[in-house]
Amino acid sequence: MIPVLDGSKETVNFEELPGVILYHNDEYEDYPFHWHTAVEIIKPVRNGYTAIVSDQTYELREGDIMIITPGTLHQLKAPETGERIIMLFDCNHISSLSEVSTLLNALVSSVVITRDSNPDLHRALSQILDEIEYEYGKRDPFTTSSIYSLIIKFLVAIGRASIFTENKFPETPSGKRREYIEKYIGICNYISEHCVEDLSIDDIANMAGFSRFHFSRLFKDFTGMACYDYITQCRIAKAESLLVMPDLSITDVAMQSGFNSLSTFNRIFKSVKGCTPTEYKKMNRTHTK
């Protein structure tokens, strides 16, 4: 069962290592719809596993790797017998890295990597998960740092695989595609770093050297969302990291996250996260030794 569940919000207790928990789950137990602020990685190692994310059902096979992003409502169903690796980690520990922050902001609610869909990436990620599991079991000095270095390596592999694909800028000549990819990585990094400021899409488009229309079309090709929505998503992610700070009021968090008014912040936060900032602040308690 989920140890701490308030409504649909799970509070993840990182009791053994700061910000990371990994275990072999072999329970014949279903988990109801829930969400949490940690990134969750699931890999069945014996028999399959069923994950329902929002209204989409994924039938995971042995070896499939699933990543579920923070704040995503999901349900898990187990077979009568089986085993799977489940890891959760607090992304706040690495969110200061602009490229990692950009990747986490750009990822959809869930990603599944299989041997068939991307054998090279699947092989690399499986090897990294094996290394993380080994480190987690050792508990030597610097274990937490070593695990987070491997988590970064894991995310970098996903990021590189996702951007160096013909799906990015499909109407752009191949000779220009890498140039545009590098340009838009820089733009996304800039937005992640400056999202709390009063950003203008016209100014960002000028920075990229495009008209607003051309920039907006290419931005959606690259990230899968409109630039304004991406800015908002970055601000919400910033707000999440601030809401765990006990000395900051909701108003302080709103202003420091780039929102011009408390009412706008409350409305947008609830529409994205499914709860108010006050509820989020109350429910989010990360316990460490």
C-alpha atoms as a printed R data frame, in Angstrom:
    type eleno elety resid chain resno      x       y       z
1   ATOM     1    CA   MET     A     1  0.000   0.000   0.000
2   ATOM     2    CA   ILE     A     2  1.007   3.628  -0.359
3   ATOM     3    CA   PRO     A     3  2.407   4.682   3.053
4   ATOM     4    CA   VAL     A     4  1.167   8.287   3.075
5   ATOM     5    CA   LEU     A     5 -1.861   9.130   0.917
6   ATOM     6    CA   ASP     A     6 -3.956  12.262   1.382
7   ATOM     7    CA   GLY     A     7 -6.760  12.099  -1.156
8   ATOM     8    CA   SER     A     8 -4.831  11.360  -4.350
9   ATOM     9    CA   LYS     A     9 -1.608  13.016  -3.175
10  ATOM    10    CA   GLU     A    10  1.157  10.649  -2.065
11  ATOM    11    CA   THR     A    11  3.889  11.969   0.189
12  ATOM    12    CA   VAL     A    12  7.061  10.044  -0.592
13  ATOM    13    CA   ASN     A    13  9.118   9.280   2.514
14  ATOM    14    CA   PHE     A    14 12.797   9.318   1.587
15  ATOM    15    CA   GLU     A    15 13.841   7.644   4.831
16  ATOM    16    CA   GLU     A    16 16.957   5.734   3.767
17  ATOM    17    CA   LEU     A    17 18.728   8.092   1.366
18  ATOM    18    CA   PRO     A    18 18.025  11.815   0.875
19  ATOM    19    CA   GLY     A    19 15.765  12.288  -2.127
20  ATOM    20    CA   VAL     A    20 15.963   8.714  -3.501
21  ATOM    21    CA   ILE     A    21 14.091   5.487  -2.876
22  ATOM    22    CA   LEU     A    22 14.499   2.259  -4.869
23  ATOM    23    CA   TYR     A    23 12.949  -1.115  -4.204
24  ATOM    24    CA   HIS     A    24 11.989  -4.423  -5.789
25  ATOM    25    CA   ASN     A    25  8.225  -4.547  -5.653
26  ATOM    26    CA   ASP     A    26  6.716  -8.037  -5.866
27  ATOM    27    CA   GLU     A    27  3.372  -7.301  -4.233
28  ATOM    28    CA   TYR     A    28  0.150  -8.525  -5.799
29  ATOM    29    CA   GLU     A    29 -1.529  -5.240  -5.010
30  ATOM    30    CA   ASP     A    30 -3.069  -2.488  -7.088
31  ATOM    31    CA   TYR     A    31 -2.343   1.161  -6.336
32  ATOM    32    CA   PRO     A    32 -5.224   3.625  -6.765
33  ATOM    33    CA   PHE     A    33 -4.933   6.850  -8.742
34  ATOM    34    CA   HIS     A    34 -2.359   9.021  -7.007
35  ATOM    35    CA   TRP     A    35  0.338  11.570  -7.720
36  ATOM    36    CA   HIS     A    36  3.493  12.818  -6.059
37  ATOM    37    CA   THR     A    37  6.196  15.418  -6.518
38  ATOM    38    CA   ALA     A    38  8.910  12.848  -7.278
39  ATOM    39    CA   VAL     A    39  9.897  11.431 -10.646
40  ATOM    40    CA   GLU     A    40  8.987   7.727 -10.795
41  ATOM    41    CA   ILE     A    41 10.781   5.086 -12.869
42  ATOM    42    CA   ILE     A    42  9.290   1.597 -13.273
43  ATOM    43    CA   LYS     A    43 10.938  -1.420 -14.877
44  ATOM    44    CA   PRO     A    44  9.236  -4.851 -14.740
45  ATOM    45    CA   VAL     A    45 11.853  -7.601 -14.315
46  ATOM    46    CA   ARG     A    46  9.507 -10.604 -14.060
47  ATOM    47    CA   ASN     A    47  6.119 -10.613 -15.770
48  ATOM    48    CA   GLY     A    48  4.441  -7.395 -16.834
49  ATOM    49    CA   TYR     A    49  2.846  -4.462 -15.069
50  ATOM    50    CA   THR     A    50 -0.070  -2.195 -15.923
51  ATOM    51    CA   ALA     A    51  0.127   1.574 -15.558
52  ATOM    52    CA   ILE     A    52 -2.796   3.890 -16.200
53  ATOM    53    CA   VAL     A    53 -1.717   7.483 -16.702
54  ATOM    54    CA   SER     A    54 -4.636   9.900 -16.867
55  ATOM    55    CA   ASP     A    55 -6.895   8.011 -19.292
56  ATOM    56    CA   GLN     A    56 -4.230   5.992 -21.137
57  ATOM    57    CA   THR     A    57 -3.363   2.392 -20.252
58  ATOM    58    CA   TYR     A    58  0.164   1.021 -20.704
59  ATOM    59    CA   GLU     A    59  0.773  -2.717 -20.621
60  ATOM    60    CA   LEU     A    60  4.432  -2.865 -19.675
61  ATOM    61    CA   ARG     A    61  6.403  -5.967 -20.602
62  ATOM    62    CA   GLU     A    62  9.485  -7.365 -18.906
63  ATOM    63    CA   GLY     A    63 12.328  -4.918 -19.377
64  ATOM    64    CA   ASP     A    64 10.220  -1.938 -20.467
65  ATOM    65    CA   ILE     A    65 11.211   1.314 -18.769
66  ATOM    66    CA   MET     A    66  8.557   3.860 -17.836
67  ATOM    67    CA   ILE     A    67  9.167   7.387 -16.547
68  ATOM    68    CA   ILE     A    68  6.300   9.221 -14.853
69  ATOM    69    CA   THR     A    69  6.800  12.940 -14.319
70  ATOM    70    CA   PRO     A    70  5.986  14.832 -11.097
71  ATOM    71    CA   GLY     A    71  2.370  15.751 -10.499
72  ATOM    72    CA   THR     A    72  1.032  13.137 -12.941
73  ATOM    73    CA   LEU     A    73 -2.067  11.237 -11.817
74  ATOM    74    CA   HIS     A    74 -1.487   7.513 -12.317
75  ATOM    75    CA   GLN     A    75 -2.712   4.098 -11.231
76  ATOM    76    CA   LEU     A    76 -0.753   0.818 -11.064
77  ATOM    77    CA   LYS     A    77 -2.046  -2.745 -11.418
78  ATOM    78    CA   ALA     A    78  0.048  -5.819 -10.641
79  ATOM    79    CA   PRO     A    79 -0.197  -9.357 -12.022
80  ATOM    80    CA   GLU     A    80 -0.721 -12.267  -9.605
81  ATOM    81    CA   THR     A    81  3.008 -12.968  -9.663
82  ATOM    82    CA   GLY     A    82  5.818 -10.735 -10.788
83  ATOM    83    CA   GLU     A    83  8.529  -8.323  -9.792
84  ATOM    84    CA   ARG     A    84  9.496  -4.827 -10.835
85  ATOM    85    CA   ILE     A    85 12.049  -2.167  -9.932
86  ATOM    86    CA   ILE     A    86 10.459   1.074  -8.779
87  ATOM    87    CA   MET     A    87 12.570   4.160  -8.154
88  ATOM    88    CA   LEU     A    88 11.439   7.605  -7.086
89  ATOM    89    CA   PHE     A    89 13.683  10.631  -6.824
90  ATOM    90    CA   ASP     A    90 13.290  14.269  -5.874
91  ATOM    91    CA   CYS     A    91 14.144  16.328  -8.955
92  ATOM    92    CA   ASN     A    92 14.672  19.472  -6.849
93  ATOM    93    CA   HIS     A    93 18.182  18.189  -6.140
94  ATOM    94    CA   ILE     A    94 19.147  18.593  -9.806
95  ATOM    95    CA   SER     A    95 16.721  21.260 -11.034
96  ATOM    96    CA   SER     A    96 19.449  23.906 -10.839
97  ATOM    97    CA   LEU     A    97 21.038  22.293 -13.919
98  ATOM    98    CA   SER     A    98 19.385  24.237 -16.715
99  ATOM    99    CA   GLU     A    99 19.433  21.468 -19.327
100 ATOM   100    CA   VAL     A   100 18.025  18.903 -16.893
101 ATOM   101    CA   SER     A   101 15.350  21.369 -15.822
102 ATOM   102    CA   THR     A   102 14.516  22.013 -19.474
103 ATOM   103    CA   LEU     A   103 14.181  18.286 -20.147
104 ATOM   104    CA   LEU     A   104 11.918  17.693 -17.135
105 ATOM   105    CA   ASN     A   105  9.743  20.627 -18.159
106 ATOM   106    CA   ALA     A   106  9.480  19.341 -21.733
107 ATOM   107    CA   LEU     A   107  8.721  15.698 -20.924
108 ATOM   108    CA   VAL     A   108  5.107  14.641 -21.300
109 ATOM   109    CA   SER     A   109  3.325  13.041 -18.344
110 ATOM   110    CA   SER     A   110  4.810   9.616 -19.082
111 ATOM   111    CA   VAL     A   111  7.432   8.086 -21.362
112 ATOM   112    CA   VAL     A   112  7.967   4.396 -22.151
113 ATOM   113    CA   ILE     A   113 11.217   3.101 -23.649
114 ATOM   114    CA   THR     A   114 11.245  -0.471 -24.949
115 ATOM   115    CA   ARG     A   115 13.762  -2.731 -26.642
116 ATOM   116    CA   ASP     A   116 11.728  -2.471 -29.831
117 ATOM   117    CA   SER     A   117 11.097   1.282 -29.887
118 ATOM   118    CA   ASN     A   118 14.690   2.370 -29.235
119 ATOM   119    CA   PRO     A   119 17.116  -0.520 -28.593
120 ATOM   120    CA   ASP     A   120 20.209   1.655 -28.107
121 ATOM   121    CA   LEU     A   121 18.529   3.987 -25.611
122 ATOM   122    CA   HIS     A   122 16.876   1.074 -23.814
123 ATOM   123    CA   ARG     A   123 20.218  -0.698 -23.451
124 ATOM   124    CA   ALA     A   124 21.880   2.449 -22.075
125 ATOM   125    CA   LEU     A   125 19.083   3.194 -19.607
126 ATOM   126    CA   SER     A   126 18.953  -0.423 -18.388
127 ATOM   127    CA   GLN     A   127 22.674  -0.351 -17.701
128 ATOM   128    CA   ILE     A   128 22.367   2.914 -15.755
129 ATOM   129    CA   LEU     A   129 19.481   1.521 -13.685
130 ATOM   130    CA   ASP     A   130 21.612  -1.514 -12.857
131 ATOM   131    CA   GLU     A   131 24.386   0.816 -11.665
132 ATOM   132    CA   ILE     A   132 21.922   2.822  -9.568
133 ATOM   133    CA   GLU     A   133 20.578  -0.343  -7.964
134 ATOM   134    CA   TYR     A   134 24.119  -1.499  -7.171
135 ATOM   135    CA   GLU     A   135 25.005   1.850  -5.588
136 ATOM   136    CA   TYR     A   136 21.746   1.928  -3.653
137 ATOM   137    CA   GLY     A   137 22.520  -1.463  -2.129
138 ATOM   138    CA   LYS     A   138 26.116  -0.599  -1.182
139 ATOM   139    CA   ARG     A   139 25.457   2.487   0.962
140 ATOM   140    CA   ASP     A   140 29.107   3.505   0.791
141 ATOM   141    CA   PRO     A   141 30.275   7.075   1.399
142 ATOM   142    CA   PHE     A   142 29.034   9.406  -1.372
143 ATOM   143    CA   THR     A   143 26.281   6.942  -2.323
144 ATOM   144    CA   THR     A   144 23.661   9.669  -2.724
145 ATOM   145    CA   SER     A   145 25.991  11.793  -4.863
146 ATOM   146    CA   SER     A   146 26.894   8.788  -6.986
147 ATOM   147    CA   ILE     A   147 23.233   7.901  -7.516
148 ATOM   148    CA   TYR     A   148 22.343  11.455  -8.520
149 ATOM   149    CA   SER     A   149 25.245  11.524 -10.963
150 ATOM   150    CA   LEU     A   150 23.767   8.371 -12.522
151 ATOM   151    CA   ILE     A   151 20.276   9.914 -12.552
152 ATOM   152    CA   ILE     A   152 21.702  12.878 -14.465
153 ATOM   153    CA   LYS     A   153 23.367  10.448 -16.877
154 ATOM   154    CA   PHE     A   154 19.993   8.692 -17.274
155 ATOM   155    CA   LEU     A   155 18.204  11.955 -18.075
156 ATOM   156    CA   VAL     A   156 20.966  13.122 -20.426
157 ATOM   157    CA   ALA     A   157 20.596   9.896 -22.430
158 ATOM   158    CA   ILE     A   158 16.853  10.510 -22.762
159 ATOM   159    CA   GLY     A   159 17.383  14.161 -23.653
160 ATOM   160    CA   ARG     A   160 19.914  13.443 -26.371
161 ATOM   161    CA   ALA     A   161 17.786  10.672 -27.826
162 ATOM   162    CA   SER     A   162 14.701  12.892 -27.883
163 ATOM   163    CA   ILE     A   163 16.225  15.935 -29.557
164 ATOM   164    CA   PHE     A   164 18.385  14.238 -32.166
165 ATOM   165    CA   THR     A   165 15.470  12.829 -34.097
166 ATOM   166    CA   GLU     A   166 13.817  13.636 -37.380
167 ATOM   167    CA   ASN     A   167 10.594  14.331 -35.475
168 ATOM   168    CA   LYS     A   168 12.088  17.642 -34.435
169 ATOM   169    CA   PHE     A   169 11.530  20.335 -37.091
170 ATOM   170    CA   PRO     A   170 10.150  17.870 -39.670
171 ATOM   171    CA   GLU     A   171  9.758  20.580 -42.330
172 ATOM   172    CA   THR     A   172 13.295  21.889 -41.863
173 ATOM   173    CA   PRO     A   173 16.099  20.777 -44.230
174 ATOM   174    CA   SER     A   174 18.389  18.266 -42.558
175 ATOM   175    CA   GLY     A   175 21.353  20.632 -42.851
176 ATOM   176    CA   LYS     A   176 19.542  23.199 -40.696
177 ATOM   177    CA   ARG     A   177 17.994  20.788 -38.220
178 ATOM   178    CA   ARG     A   178 20.975  20.505 -35.849
179 ATOM   179    CA   GLU     A   179 21.416  24.290 -35.891
180 ATOM   180    CA   TYR     A   180 17.774  24.760 -34.928
181 ATOM   181    CA   ILE     A   181 17.996  22.082 -32.227
182 ATOM   182    CA   GLU     A   182 20.983  23.778 -30.605
183 ATOM   183    CA   LYS     A   183 19.283  27.174 -30.885
184 ATOM   184    CA   TYR     A   184 16.063  25.952 -29.241
185 ATOM   185    CA   ILE     A   185 17.916  24.107 -26.484
186 ATOM   186    CA   GLY     A   186 19.493  27.455 -25.671
187 ATOM   187    CA   ILE     A   187 16.105  29.189 -25.789
188 ATOM   188    CA   CYS     A   188 14.516  26.603 -23.477
189 ATOM   189    CA   ASN     A   189 17.455  26.877 -21.074
190 ATOM   190    CA   TYR     A   190 17.070  30.660 -21.104
191 ATOM   191    CA   ILE     A   191 13.346  30.407 -20.331
192 ATOM   192    CA   SER     A   192 13.996  27.925 -17.493
193 ATOM   193    CA   GLU     A   193 16.583  30.244 -15.956
194 ATOM   194    CA   HIS     A   194 14.563  33.460 -16.417
195 ATOM   195    CA   CYS     A   195 10.986  32.207 -16.127
196 ATOM   196    CA   VAL     A   196 10.297  34.324 -13.034
197 ATOM   197    CA   GLU     A   197 10.992  37.480 -15.042
198 ATOM   198    CA   ASP     A   198  8.521  39.332 -17.273
199 ATOM   199    CA   LEU     A   199  9.279  37.390 -20.443
200 ATOM   200    CA   SER     A   200  7.963  38.604 -23.786
201 ATOM   201    CA   ILE     A   201  7.506  36.117 -26.613
202 ATOM   202    CA   ASP     A   202  8.419  38.888 -29.060
203 ATOM   203    CA   ASP     A   203 11.707  39.469 -27.223
204 ATOM   204    CA   ILE     A   204 12.473  35.732 -27.120
205 ATOM   205    CA   ALA     A   205 11.696  35.457 -30.844
206 ATOM   206    CA   ASN     A   206 14.062  38.368 -31.546
207 ATOM   207    CA   MET     A   207 16.726  36.639 -29.479
208 ATOM   208    CA   ALA     A   208 16.311  33.559 -31.667
209 ATOM   209    CA   GLY     A   209 16.439  35.676 -34.830
210 ATOM   210    CA   PHE     A   210 12.942  34.752 -36.036
211 ATOM   211    CA   SER     A   211  9.637  36.476 -36.484
212 ATOM   212    CA   ARG     A   212  7.123  35.797 -33.721
213 ATOM   213    CA   PHE     A   213  5.059  33.566 -36.027
214 ATOM   214    CA   HIS     A   214  8.034  31.523 -37.271
215 ATOM   215    CA   PHE     A   215  9.517  31.275 -33.776
216 ATOM   216    CA   SER     A   216  6.225  30.099 -32.254
217 ATOM   217    CA   ARG     A   217  5.735  27.416 -34.900
218 ATOM   218    CA   LEU     A   218  9.274  26.081 -34.474
219 ATOM   219    CA   PHE     A   219  9.007  26.237 -30.676
220 ATOM   220    CA   LYS     A   220  5.933  24.020 -30.756
221 ATOM   221    CA   ASP     A   221  7.730  21.634 -33.149
222 ATOM   222    CA   PHE     A   222 10.563  21.362 -30.638
223 ATOM   223    CA   THR     A   223  8.722  21.177 -27.311
224 ATOM   224    CA   GLY     A   224  5.250  20.039 -28.310
225 ATOM   225    CA   MET     A   225  3.660  23.044 -26.619
226 ATOM   226    CA   ALA     A   226  3.185  26.770 -27.122
227 ATOM   227    CA   CYS     A   227  5.886  29.058 -25.765
228 ATOM   228    CA   TYR     A   228  3.504  30.703 -23.277
229 ATOM   229    CA   ASP     A   229  2.487  27.289 -21.933
230 ATOM   230    CA   TYR     A   230  6.146  26.337 -21.578
231 ATOM   231    CA   ILE     A   231  6.853  29.527 -19.602
232 ATOM   232    CA   THR     A   232  3.875  28.780 -17.359
233 ATOM   233    CA   GLN     A   233  5.058  25.212 -16.836
234 ATOM   234    CA   CYS     A   234  8.501  26.472 -15.799
235 ATOM   235    CA   ARG     A   235  6.916  28.916 -13.352
236 ATOM   236    CA   ILE     A   236  4.781  26.187 -11.815
237 ATOM   237    CA   ALA     A   237  7.883  24.003 -11.417
238 ATOM   238    CA   LYS     A   238  9.621  26.919  -9.699
239 ATOM   239    CA   ALA     A   239  6.603  27.396  -7.436
240 ATOM   240    CA   GLU     A   240  6.675  23.718  -6.450
241 ATOM   241    CA   SER     A   241 10.276  24.058  -5.293
242 ATOM   242    CA   LEU     A   242  9.419  27.165  -3.253
243 ATOM   243    CA   LEU     A   243  6.276  25.774  -1.656
244 ATOM   244    CA   VAL     A   244  8.323  23.273   0.349
245 ATOM   245    CA   MET     A   245 10.049  26.151   2.139
246 ATOM   246    CA   PRO     A   246  8.226  26.677   5.442
247 ATOM   247    CA   ASP     A   247  9.153  30.346   5.818
248 ATOM   248    CA   LEU     A   248  7.655  31.469   2.498
249 ATOM   249    CA   SER     A   249  4.004  32.506   2.313
250 ATOM   250    CA   ILE     A   250  1.817  31.654  -0.679
251 ATOM   251    CA   THR     A   251  2.030  35.282  -1.771
252 ATOM   252    CA   ASP     A   252  5.830  35.179  -1.556
253 ATOM   253    CA   VAL     A   253  5.867  32.024  -3.680
254 ATOM   254    CA   ALA     A   254  3.564  33.569  -6.281
255 ATOM   255    CA   MET     A   255  5.706  36.679  -6.656
256 ATOM   256    CA   GLN     A   256  8.987  34.738  -6.681
257 ATOM   257    CA   SER     A   257  7.622  32.347  -9.319
258 ATOM   258    CA   GLY     A   258  6.861  35.065 -11.849
259 ATOM   259    CA   PHE     A   259  3.111  35.471 -11.300
260 ATOM   260    CA   ASN     A   260  1.777  38.998 -11.164
261 ATOM   261    CA   SER     A   261 -1.137  38.289  -8.845
262 ATOM   262    CA   LEU     A   262 -2.056  35.777  -6.163
263 ATOM   263    CA   SER     A   263 -5.416  35.003  -7.771
264 ATOM   264    CA   THR     A   264 -3.770  34.195 -11.122
265 ATOM   265    CA   PHE     A   265 -1.213  31.982  -9.382
266 ATOM   266    CA   ASN     A   266 -3.903  30.106  -7.431
267 ATOM   267    CA   ARG     A   267 -6.026  29.563 -10.545
268 ATOM   268    CA   ILE     A   268 -3.200  28.367 -12.798
269 ATOM   269    CA   PHE     A   269 -1.561  26.216 -10.132
270 ATOM   270    CA   LYS     A   270 -4.826  24.402  -9.391
271 ATOM   271    CA   SER     A   271 -5.539  23.867 -13.088
272 ATOM   272    CA   VAL     A   272 -2.088  22.302 -13.569
273 ATOM   273    CA   LYS     A   273 -1.594  20.395 -10.307
274 ATOM   274    CA   GLY     A   274 -5.179  19.620  -9.307
275 ATOM   275    CA   CYS     A   275 -4.881  21.287  -5.901
276 ATOM   276    CA   THR     A   276 -4.362  24.791  -4.577
277 ATOM   277    CA   PRO     A   277 -0.897  26.044  -3.576
278 ATOM   278    CA   THR     A   278 -2.058  26.048   0.058
279 ATOM   279    CA   GLU     A   279 -3.121  22.399  -0.178
280 ATOM   280    CA   TYR     A   280  0.137  21.513  -1.921
281 ATOM   281    CA   LYS     A   281  2.191  23.248   0.771
282 ATOM   282    CA   LYS     A   282  0.270  21.490   3.524
283 ATOM   283    CA   MET     A   283  0.515  18.042   1.990
284 ATOM   284    CA   ASN     A   284  4.114  18.165   0.804
285 ATOM   285    CA   ARG     A   285  6.280  16.880   3.625
286 ATOM   286    CA   THR     A   286  9.579  15.243   2.646
287 ATOM   287    CA   HIS     A   287 11.013  13.189   5.509
288 ATOM   288    CA   THR     A   288 14.684  12.346   5.643
289 ATOM   289    CA   LYS     A   289 16.866  10.824   8.332
